[in-house]
Amino acid sequence: MGLEREQPGYAKVYALWDDTARTKRVQEVTLTTDDYGILPEHGLFGSPQWWAAIESGEFTVHTVRGTICALAMESMNDWPTFKILCDDGTVTKSITRERLITISISDDLYEIGRGVIWQYVHVRHKKRIASLPERSSHTVSIWVASTETLFRPVGEEELSLIAASNFSVFPPRLPEQPIFYPVCSSRYAEEIASKWNTPLGYITEFQVTKAFLAKYERNQVGGKEHAEYWIPAEDLSDFNKSIVGKIHVVKSFGEQLSGT
């Protein structure tokens, strides 16, 4: 598979073609030392010749798709890594959490459960290190699934079931509930909850991948705040799998449910 510079439904976290500082450092080390740097088997690292070899397929780009399943700090507890649960059920080795300089730590998109695409090439270093494989994986790009923030008003019983799942999924629909309705604004969710004749109500907030939501129409059912998705009950399991992170309670009406 060749290089893909666009990934619909995914946000670009890192791209080597945008990392001119790294390219310059590797090129300088390669050109000025005998033992360090990357062997120029397809041209000097990051050079037009190097990228041309990738674009032509002469230099193979490997692509891994899956979900982030682990985050860690390795080395001296200062090297952030992640692992991917691949679509084929295997788990990758630790991968450095590269990031573009425009993405700050506070905007970190590396989250367990988030879809991810990792593109890499195999390179050989000028100096052979016995404890390492002859060829190592060098990241070309990392993409994580773009998400949309959604809301849902729930009652005490539904929230109890959500809590029992460690705030990770919504419970199955009842036979008389053929549609699941997540809404697109907290104000709309509060408006819905305010009309309930129940003493307890909660507003939940959660992130769902845009790649999943792209299959459904965003329905405008009133003013600009009144937008919602209609998810068939039989699709709720897939909807739950597309939730990134936890389901959060952001507002409550009446007494606070114990344990939330």
Buried (B, 14 or more C-beta within 10 A) or exposed (E): EEBEEEBEBBBBBBBBEBBEEBBEBBBEBBEEEEEEBBEBEBBBBBBEEBBEBBEEEEBEBEBBBBBBBEBEEEEEEEEBBBBBBBEEEEEBEBBBBBBEEEBEEEEBBBBBBBBBBBBBBBBBBBEEEEEEEEEBBBBBBBBBBBBBEBBBBBBBEBBBEBBEEEBBBBBBBEEEEEEBBBBBBBBBBBBBBEEEEEEBBBBBBBBBBBBBBEEBEEEEEEEEBBBBBBBEBEBBEEBBBBBBBBBEBEBBBEEEBEEE
